[in-house]
Amino acid sequence: MKITRVLLLVAVMASCLSATSCALLQKLPGELNSLNLKTPTIAFQGATLVRAPSQRQLAAYYCPDVVSLPLGAQGMLCQGFFGLRPAPAAMAVVFDLHFRVSNPNQIPVPLASVLAGVTLYPANTNQRLGAVCLQLCPEGQPGCNGQPAPGACQASSRDIRSLSDFAGASGSFLLAQGIGAATGQPVGFVAPKVSQAAELDVTVRYVLSPQDLLIAMRQLAVQSIAEFKSGRKVTFTIPYRVEGTVWFDVGSLGRVAVGFGPNQGTWMLPL
């Protein structure tokens, strides 16, 4: 029986040109168990803003759109109150997702790819959704740029989120800038490796595309104006929801997928 199991595993491995793209290996959890390999765990630690437009920039940008005066005088009025209207690129939002990865195995396990879906204003009907697949590569691999190969963020189990589950997402709304261990090192596309029987804090950095984000920023401005008119305290906050999947590379045995989220929170824009 053991010989049959080993021959089956060898036959499947031989049929794979790449360990990161062989879907068959994802369907052999019994073989993982026979080698006493356990699934790593992911704990979402939060999402933090790295860069975002200030409240003054937000007011300067949208004031001419929401204030109406004869002969187009709102432009001069808004500039007098808030300064020059910023360029669209200044309205970009950069944020980090923080994870704690635990590897219960006695061998190192590197991350292979990360799928993240982000929804802004999840409680609204006109919510903004973006999803992106970030593929990681071994250290020293030439041409490593994070662009996913076919199947890099596709899971074989329906219980795990795949890129196809975010079919309604805007392809340009969310951009990945890289990943890094949470020890101050710059983000890149080299796969962090979780040592045997250890934990590793990792950070994945994303950019919300300025062109698509303008719609959400306008919604924020309208929300703030409504609060002002009703006599409530004006808040410049963006509610969000994040969810996705992280794939690990277990060498010749293929990949293991672990989901995270959905997790919700709120970003407060700087003054």
QUIRAFEN-V154673 format. One record per run of one state. SS is the DSSP state (H for helix, E for strand, L for the rest). FROM is the first residue (numbers start at 1). TO is the last residue. If there is no record, write none. Layout:
BEGIN
((SS	FROM	TO) (SS	FROM	TO))
END
This chain:
BEGIN
((L	1	1) (H	2	14) (L	15	23) (H	24	27) (L	28	28) (H	29	34) (L	35	40) (E	41	51) (L	52	54) (H	55	66) (L	67	69) (H	70	72) (L	73	73) (H	74	82) (L	83	87) (H	88	91) (L	92	92) (E	93	103) (L	104	108) (E	109	120) (L	121	127) (E	128	135) (L	136	136) (E	137	137) (L	138	162) (H	163	166) (L	167	169) (E	170	170) (L	171	173) (E	174	181) (L	182	187) (E	188	188) (L	189	189) (E	190	190) (L	191	192) (E	193	194) (L	195	197) (E	198	208) (L	209	209) (H	210	229) (L	230	236) (E	237	249) (L	250	250) (H	251	253) (L	254	254) (E	255	268) (L	269	271))
END
